[in-house]
C-alpha cells in the first residue's frame, strides 16, 4: 500500500518509500512491500481546488497540514447542531477513471466523537457515487493508502433528482470527503480530518504469487502458546478470551480455537485424558455440551468464572467453529457425547442454507458453515455453499473474495475472506488453488500496515488501521507470500507467558474493526496454528465422496450469473435434480416478468444458458429458475 506524489509511476521495488515517513515524524521504518502504487489524482500538497461545504448549523475550514508524505489537507469540522461538513476537490478538467478499478486514500482522524465518513465521486451529470466508513474519523493515526475497489462505490444521489443512477466514470469532476452525523441522537462534536494522496490503480493487472509459502517450525513458540491457553482456564471449564478484560468474557469462537489447539496437543487412552491439554479440553467440551440449546445451537458469550450466559445472537460463524472443534475433539478423545452434540449443531446450521447456497450475507460466515458441513459429512449441503463461494462472491476481475453479498453487493476487502476461503479453495474437493494464491496476493497489497512506532509490519483485517495479529497469523496459515518475515514479527510480540496481543496497539472500534493490545485466546491460538498447521479439518485433502455416498444431490442449483455486474451478456449455469418442465425468467424490481429465457422440459444434470440484455436499462433484476416443485433465484446487476 502506498501514497505517492502526482509524478509517481514506480516499479514495485520502489514501494519501500511507502513507509518512509510515519506520523509526520520522518522516521525510516521497515518497508511493507510490495504494496501498490497508482496514478495520483490529488496530491494534497496545497488547498488549491479544495473548498468546504456545510449543512445548516455546522461549520468547517481547510488548511495545509503535515501529511504522510510532505503536506496534506486538513478539514477542521464542527457539526454543531447540523448533520454534515465536507471537503470538496474540483478537478480542473474531468478525469477519465473508466479504466481504473481501485482507489487509495490516506486519512488521519482525531480524538473526536464517532461519526460517519463518506467518500464520494461526482460526474459532470451530477451523479454521486460513494461509500460510508463508520467511525473512521476517530482513528488518530495515518491510515495509509486505504484501498477501495471501485465496485464498493454505489449510487448516493443525483442532482437534480432524476432516474439516472449510473455514474460516468469517464467524466469525474469532483471528489468529496464528508463527515456526517450517523443518526440524530449520536455523533456530532468537532475534530480534524487529514487527507493525503488520492490514487487510482488497476488491481486486475497486479501480479499474483506463484506458490504457497511455509514457515520454519518453532516448537518453543508453539509450546508457549499452548501454555498460555492452558493458563486461561477458569473454574467453570471455560477459558477467558482476553486476559486483561475486566470483567472477563468467554466467547464461543475463542473456545472453539482453544479446543482445537488442546485437542491437537492432548493425549487420550481409552477415552481417558493423560495430560493437562487433554484434561482441560475435556472440561471445556463438557461445559459447552451441557450448555447446548434444545434446538442445537449455543450462546455466544459467557462469564468464564460462573458460566453464566451473557449473550446469544446466533451468529453462524461461531457456531460453525464450535461444530468443527467438537468433531475434531470427538475423533481424538473418543468422547461419544461430543459427536452427538456436534451433529445437533450441524443440524441447526444446515437448515439455514438456502437453495442458492447462502447462509448469511457474509463470506466469512458462509465458509465457516462449509467447513462445518464437511467435518460433519454433510456433503450435499457443503456443495451448495461451495458453488456460492466460487461464483457469487468471487471477483473474477480483481481476483479476490468479497467480504459479503447481502441485499446489496459488498466488495469490501477482508483478511478472513482471503485466508479462510483460500484454505477452502486449496482443498482437493474444491481444487482451485490459483484462486487462493490470487486472493492472498490481493490482501498482501491492500491490507499491509505498520505500527505507529515504525518497527513492525503486519496486516489489518479490513483497514488498514493497525496490525491485527490474528489476521496476520491467518495469512501465514493459508500460505501467503513473505510468510516467514511476518512470522518473525509475530514471534517478537509473543509475551513472556506465551500469550499474543490482539495488536501491538489499541484502536477503537470503527468501520475497520476493533484492535486491542490485550492478550487473547484467538491471536495466541492462531500463532499456534501458523506454526503447527491449519485448524481446518484435513485442510489439504478433503475428499469428494464416491458416487452415491451420502446421497445424490436432490436440490435444484442456480449458480450466480457471471459476470455480475454485467454490461450486456451474462451466463447462467444450473443443475436439475430430475427431468422436469423448466422455466427461467427475468423480473424487474417491481416483480414484473420482463423476459422468459427458457420454458421446456430438460434432462437432469448441469445446463448453461446465455442471457443477452438487449435494450434493458441499467438496474437490479431477479432471475428465477423453476423446475417442478423446485425453484431458485439470483439477483442480477446490469450496468451499461
N, C-alpha and C positions, 0 to 999 in steps of 0.2 A: 504494500500500500504506500502511496506516495502523493505528496503535494508539490507541484513544481511551478516554475516561472512560465510565462507565456511562450518562451522560446524552447522549452524542453521537449525534445523528441529523442529520448535517450535509449541506448541499448540496455538490456536488462541488468548488466553487471553494474551500471552506474546507479542502481537503486540503493546502493549504500548511502546515498545522500538523503534518503528518506528520513532517516532518524539522526541527522547531524545536529539538529537543534531541538531541544526539548524544553517546553515551558518558557521559551524566550530567553533561556539562560546560556545558549551557545555551547552546551556540553556535548562532547562527542560520545555517542553510545553505540552499542553493537547494532550492526545492520540487520533488520528484519527483512531479508530478501527472500524470494525475488520481488514480492510486492507487485505493484503495477504503476505505470505512468500513462498518461493520455494527453490529449490536446487541452491546454489550459484555456478555458473560456473566460474566466475572470481572475486576474492575479491578485486583486485586493491590495495593491500597493498604495492606492490613494482612494479618496472618496469620490473621485471623478465618475460621473454617470450614476452615482448612487443617490437615493433620496429616501425620505421617511414618510410613511403614510400611517394614519392612526384612526381608530374608531372614536366615536363620541365618548368623552370622559377619560381618554387615555392620552399619553404623550410619549415622545421619543426623540432621540437625536443620534447622529452618526459622527464618528471621528476616527482618524487613523489610530492604530494601537500596535504594540509589538505582536508580531504574528508568529506562526510556526516557522515560516521562512520569511525573513525580513518583516514587512508590515502586514497587518490585517485591517479589516474594517470592523469597528466595534459599534454595535447597536445598543445604546442605553435606553431601556424601556421602563415605563411605569403604566401599568394597566389602570390604576386609579379605580374609577367606577366604570371603566369601559371594558371592552372584550378583546381588543387586539391592537398590536403595533407591528408594523412590518418594514423591513428594509427592502427597497426595490432597486434593482440594477436594470437600466435600459441599455441594451446593446446599440452601439452606433449604427450598425447595419444588421438586419435579420440574419440569424445563423441557420445553416443547414445541418441539423443534427439527425437527419433521417438515417445516416449510415452508422450512427453510434448506438451501442446497446447497454452501456453502463456509465454512470456518473460517479464522481468522487468529490467530496467536500470536507474540508477540515473545520471543525467547530470547537469553541470553548465557551461553556456557560459560566455561571456564577452561583454562589450560595444564595439561592432565592427559592420562592415557592415553586412547586412543580406545576408547570403549565404545558400546553401543547405547542410543539414546534412544527410548523408546516413549511415544507419546501415546495415551491411551485414554479413551473414554467408557463408562459403565456405566448400565444402566437399572434400574428398580425390580424387574425379574425376575432381576437378577444376570447379564445377558448383557453381555459386554465386547467392544467393537469398538475396534480400534486400528490404528496404523501404526508402522513402525520406521524410524528415521533413524540410519544407521550413522555413527558418529564425530562427530555434530553437537555432542556435549558438549565437544569440544576447540576450538571456534571462540570465541576470546576477544574477541568484539565483539558488539554488538547485531545480531541477525538480525531485522529489523523486519517485523512482520506477515507471517511465513511463511504462505503460502497453501496450504491443503489442501482440495481438493474432497471433499465428503462421501463420494463413491464410492471414495476411496482407503482409507477405513476398512473393515476386514474383521473377521470373527469371530476373536477371540483365544481365548476360552474362555467357559464358562458354569459358574456355581456354584449349587448342586451340579451335577455333570455330568448332562446330560440331552440329549435330541435337539434341543431348541430352539436354533437358531443365528442367529436374526434379532433384532436389537436393536429395541426400540420407541422410535423417535426422539421420540415424544410424551411419554415418561416418563423423561427423563435425570436422574439424581440425583447422579452423581459424575463427576469428571474427574481424570485421573492424568498425571503426568509422571514416568517411571521411568528410572533409569539402570541398565543391565543389562550384565553381563559377556557379551560376544558368543560366547565359546567358552571351555572350561575352561582352555586354555593361553594365552589372550590377555586384554587389557583389565585391569580391576581398578584398584587405586590409589584416589586420593581427589581431590576437586575441588569446584567450586561450579557451580550452575546457577541463573541468574536467570530468572524467569518474569514476564511482564507482558502484561496486556490480552488475554485470550481473547475473540475476536469470532466472530459468525456472521452470514452475509450471504446474498444472493440474486444469484449471478452471472448467472443466467438473465435477470435484468432489467437488466443493465448495458447502456448504450448502446454501439454499435459505430461505428467510423469509416466515413464515407460514401465516401471516395476514397482512392486510394493517393497517397502523398506522394513527391516527388522532392527532391533536394538540388542546390545550386548547384555547378557544376563548379569544380574546383580542380586545374589542371594541374600546379602546383608540388608539391602534396602527393602526387599520383599519381606524378609522375616520381621524387620522393624515395623513395617506397615501392619502385618498381622498382629504383632504385639499391641500396637495402638488400638486396633479394632477390639481386641480382647479386653483392653482396659476400660472400654466404654460400656460394658455390660452393667445393667442395673438389676436390682433385686427382682423386678418383675419378669426378667428374662429378656427384656427389650434393651436396645443399645441407643445411647444418646446421640442424636445426629450431629450436633455442634457442641463441642466441649465447653466453650465459653458462654454459651447461651444460658440466660437465667430468666425464668425457669426453663429447664431443658425440655426438648421435644424429641419424639421418636417418629420419624416419617417412614411410611411404608417402603418407598423406593430405597431409602438408605438401609432398611432392614434386609431387603432383598439382596443388595450388593454385599452386605456383610455375610449373609447366609451362604451366598455363592463362594466367597473367599474362604470362609471357615470350612465349607464342605470340601473344597479343593485341598485344604491343609489337613483336615481331620482324619483320624483313623478309627474305624469301627471293626469289630469282630463279632460275628453272630448277632448283629444288631446292637451290640454294647459299645459305648464310646470308650476309647482307650487313652485319649489325650485331651488337653484343655480345649483346643478348637472344636473337637467333636462334642464334648460335653456342653459347651456354650452354644453350639449350633442346635443341639437337641432342645436346650432351654428356650431358645428363640423360636424354633419351629413349634414347640408345644404351646407357647403363648398364642401365636397367631392362628394356629389351627383351632384353638379353643375360642378365639375371638372372631372367627368367620361368621358372617351374617347368614341367616337362613336361605337367602337367595344365591349365596355363593361368593359374594364379594366381601372386601374388608374395608374398615375405616382407613383414613389416610394418615392420621396423626394421633399419637397417644402421649400421655405423661409417662416418661420412661421409668420413673420411680414407683408410681402407684399402679400403672397400667390403665388408668382412666382414659377413656376415649375423648379426644379433643376436637377432631373434625372428621367429616365424612362427605366428600364431594363426588365420589365415584369415578375419579379420573382413571381412564382405562390404561394409561401408560404405566402407572404404579401397580395396578392390579396385574398387568401382564408380567412385569418384572418379578412379582412375588410368585406367580404361577411357574415361571422359569426356574426360580430358585428352589421352590418346593420339589419340582420334578428332579432336578439335579441332586438335591439332598436325599430324596427318597431312594433314588437309584443307588447311591453310595452307602447310605446308612441302613437301608432295609426297613425304614420306618413305614409301616403299612398305612397308617392314618394320613401320612403326608401325601401319598399318591391319591387317596380318596379326596382329600381337601383340594389338591391341585386340580383334579378333574372337575370338581364342582366350580372352582374358579374359572376354568376354561369354558365350562357350560355358560356361565354368566357372560363371558366375553363373546362367545360365538354368536349369541343371538343379536349382538349389536352390529354385526357385519351386514351391510345392506347388499342388494343384488349387484351393485357396481363395485363391491369390494372395499368400500369406505366404511370405517368405524366412526371416526370423528374428523373434523376439519383440521387435522394436524398430522403432518407426515411422520413426526416422531411417534405419536400415539399409534398410528396405523402400523408402523414397522414393529413396534413393541408387541402388538397383538399378533402379527405374523409369526414372530419368534415363539410366542406362547403357543400358537396353534401347531407349529412344527414340533415343539417339545412335547405337546400332548397328543401328537399323532393325528391331528385334525387336518389332513392334507387338502381335502376339497375346500375348506374354509381358507386355508393358507393360500391356495391357488387363486382364489378370488382377490385377496389382498395383494398378492404378487402382481397380478395383472394391473391393478390400480396403481401400484407404486412404479411400475415400469412405464406407464403411459400417462396417467392423469397429472402427476406431479413432477415428472422428469422434463426438464427444459432441453429440448433437442438442440437448440441454437447455442446456448451458453454452457450446456453440459453440466448441470448440477440439479439436485432435487430441491424443489421449492419447500419452504418451511411449512406450508399448508395450502389447502384448497377448500375453501368453505363456500359461503354464499357468493363471495367474490374471490377471484384468484389471489393468492398470497405468495408472490415470488420472492419474499424476503429470504436472506441468506442465514443459515443456522448450522452450527457445527454438528449437532446430533443428526440432522438430516443428511449430512455428508458422511459422518463416521458410522452411525448405526445402520443407515440404509446402504452405505458402502459395504459393510460386512454382509448384509443380506445379498447384495449383488455378487459378491465374491463366491458364494456357495455354489457347489456343483449343481444344486437344484435350479438355481436361477441362471448361473453361468454367464454373467455379464461383468467380468472383472474390469473391462475397459470403462464401464460407467463409474465404477468405484474409483478408479485412478483419476478419471476426469474430474469427479466431484471433489476429491481430496485436493487436487491441484487448484481447483477454483477457490476453496476456502484458504488454501495456502497463500493466495494472493490477496484475498479480501478481508480476512479476519486476523491477520498477524498484527501484533501490537507490542509495545514496550511498557515497562513500568515508568512512573514519573521520575524515578531516580536515574533512569537510563542505563541500568546494569543488567536487566533481564529482558528476554524476548520470548513471547509465547502467543497464545491465541485467546481471543474472546469467543463467546458463544454466538453473538449476533453483531455486536457493535461495529468496529472495535472501540471499547472504552478502556478496559484494563485486562490483565492476564487472568484467565479463568483456568485454574489448574486442572479441574476435572475435564473440561473440554479439550485441553491440550493433551492430556493422557488418552482421551478417546481417540484423538487424531493419531497418536502413536500406536495404539492397539489396532487401529484399522490399517496401518502400514503406510502412513503419509510420508512425504518427502522430507528429508533432513531430520528423520526421527531421532537419531542418536543425539544430535545437538540439542533438540528440545527436551529429550530425556535428561541430559546433563543439567539443564536449567531446573527442571522439576526436582531432581535429586538435591540440588543446592538449597531447595526450600524445605526439604523434609526436616522436621523438628526432632529434638533430642528424644522425645517419647515415641518417635516413629510416625507421628501424625502429619498430615499435609494440610496447609491452609486452603481455603476456598480460592484465595487470591493473595498476592503479596500485599495488596492494599484493599481498603474497604471503599466501595462506591455505592451510593444509594440506588434503590430500585428505580428503573426508568423503562423506556421503550426498548432498551437493550439488555434488560435483566438486572439481577442483584449480585453484587460481588462483596465478599466478606473475608477478612483476614483470620476469622475463627478457624480452628482445626475441625475438620469434618470427616464423617464416615465416607461420604461419596468421593471426595478427592483422594483420600487415602486408599480406598478400595480400587479406584481406577488407576492409581500409580501401581498397585499390586498387579492388576490385570495387564497393564502395559509391559510389565516385567516378566509375567508368567504365562500370558496368553489370554485370548479373548474370553469374556464371560459368557458369550453366547453358546448355545449347545452345538457341539460339533461344527463350529462356525465355517470350516472349510470343506465340509463333506456331508451336508445334509442330502440324503439320497432321495431320488424320485421313486416313489413306491411302484412296484410292478403293476401291470395292468390288472385291474380287478381288486387289488389290495385296498382296503379301507373304503371300497365302494367307488363306483364311477361318478363323474361329475353329473349332478342331477339338477343343475340350475342353468338358466339362460345367462350368458355373459355378454354384455355390450362394452367393449373397450372404449376408453376415451378416444374421440376422434383425433387424428393427427394430420397436419399440425393443428394446434389450438392454442391461441387465437389463429385464425386463418384469413387469407385475403380473398380467395375466390374458389379454391378447390380444397376439399378435405376428404379423408378416408375413414370409413367405419369398418371395424372388424368385430365379428360377433360369433358366439358359439350357441348352437341349438342342441339341447339335450335329446330331443325327439323330432321326428318328422311332423311338421305342423304347417298350417297356413300362417305365413309370416308377413308382418307388416312393419315397415319402418317409415315413420312420418316426422315431419318437422313442424314445430309450433312456434309462434311468437310469444312474447312475454304475457300477452293477454289471454293465452290459451287457444288462440285461433289456429286451426290447421292450415298451413300455407303450402305444403308440398307432401305428396306421398311418393317416397322413393322406391318402395317395394311392396307388392301385395300378391304373393304367390306361395304355394306350398314348396318347402325346401327340405332337403335331407338333413339328418343330424350331422353335427361337426362344425368346423370353422368355416366362415364365409367372409368375403370382403366386398364392400360397396363404395363407390366414389360418388361424392355429392358436389355438384357444381352450383354455386350460389347465384349465378346469373346476375340479375339486376336487383337482388335483395339489398336493402340498405344495411349499413353497419348496425350492430346491436347484438343483444343476447338472445339466443334461440334455444329451444329444447328439442332434442331428438328422442323419440320414444319407439322402442322396439317391442313388438308383441308377437307371441307365438303360443297359441292355445291359452293355457292358464298362466303362462309365464309372461313377465314384462320387465323392462329395464329402461332407464332413461339417462341421458347425459346433457349437460349444458354446453352450448357452443358459443364462441365469441367471434363474430365476423367483424373484421376491421379492414376497411377499404381506404 
